[in-house]
Amino acid sequence: MEIAPGIVIDEKVRFGKPVIKGTRVPVDLILGKLAGGMTYEEVMVEYDLTKDDILAALRYASKHLADEEVRAVG
């Protein structure tokens, strides 16, 4: 099931984690690689992705964080 443009979930693929459509590459893996210093190009080569795939992962993460509610405790 497509949950965002270019992002799908399937309980039989990566335990239902959001992945890039048509792959088994999880969104969180892409984010982690970019946060760790890999370039778009390195991620694209390593995981056989397109720039649009990476941008889809970033858009999905951005939307998810924008909708997140954080409450201070204490």
C-alpha positions as CSV (number, residue, x, y, z in Angstrom):
1,M,0.0,0.0,0.0
2,E,1.4,3.4,-1.0
3,I,1.3,5.7,2.1
4,A,3.1,8.6,0.4
5,P,4.3,9.4,-3.1
6,G,7.1,6.8,-3.7
7,I,6.8,5.2,-0.2
8,V,5.0,1.9,0.4
9,I,4.4,-0.5,3.3
10,D,3.8,-4.2,3.1
11,E,3.8,-6.5,6.2
12,K,5.7,-9.0,4.1
13,V,8.5,-6.6,3.3
14,R,10.9,-5.4,6.0
15,F,8.2,-6.2,8.7
16,G,5.9,-3.4,7.4
17,K,8.4,-0.6,7.6
18,P,8.1,2.2,5.1
19,V,10.3,1.4,2.1
20,I,11.0,3.0,-1.3
21,K,8.4,1.8,-3.8
22,G,9.7,-1.1,-5.9
23,T,12.5,-1.9,-3.5
24,R,13.2,-3.3,0.0
25,V,15.1,-0.2,1.0
26,P,13.7,1.3,4.2
27,V,13.2,5.1,4.6
28,D,15.0,5.1,7.9
29,L,18.1,3.5,6.3
30,I,18.3,6.2,3.7
31,L,18.0,8.9,6.4
32,G,20.6,7.3,8.5
33,K,23.1,7.0,5.6
34,L,22.6,10.7,4.7
35,A,22.9,11.7,8.4
36,G,26.0,9.7,8.6
37,G,27.6,11.7,5.8
38,M,26.9,9.7,2.6
39,T,26.1,11.9,-0.4
40,Y,23.0,11.4,-2.5
41,E,25.2,9.9,-5.2
42,E,26.8,7.4,-2.8
43,V,23.4,6.3,-1.5
44,M,22.0,6.0,-5.0
45,V,24.9,3.7,-6.1
46,E,24.9,1.7,-2.9
47,Y,21.2,0.9,-2.9
48,D,20.4,1.3,-6.6
49,L,18.1,4.3,-6.1
50,T,17.3,7.4,-8.0
51,K,17.5,11.0,-6.7
52,D,13.7,11.0,-6.7
53,D,13.7,8.0,-4.4
54,I,15.9,9.8,-1.9
55,L,13.7,12.9,-2.1
56,A,10.6,10.8,-1.5
57,A,12.2,9.5,1.7
58,L,13.1,13.0,2.8
59,R,9.6,14.3,2.1
60,Y,8.0,11.4,3.9
61,A,10.3,12.0,7.0
62,S,9.7,15.7,6.9
63,K,5.9,15.3,6.8
64,H,6.1,12.7,9.6
65,L,8.1,15.1,11.8
66,A,5.9,18.1,11.0
67,D,2.8,16.1,12.2
68,E,4.6,15.0,15.4
69,E,3.4,16.4,18.7
70,V,6.1,16.8,21.4
71,R,5.1,17.6,25.0
72,A,7.5,18.8,27.7
73,V,7.2,16.7,30.8
74,G,8.4,17.8,34.2
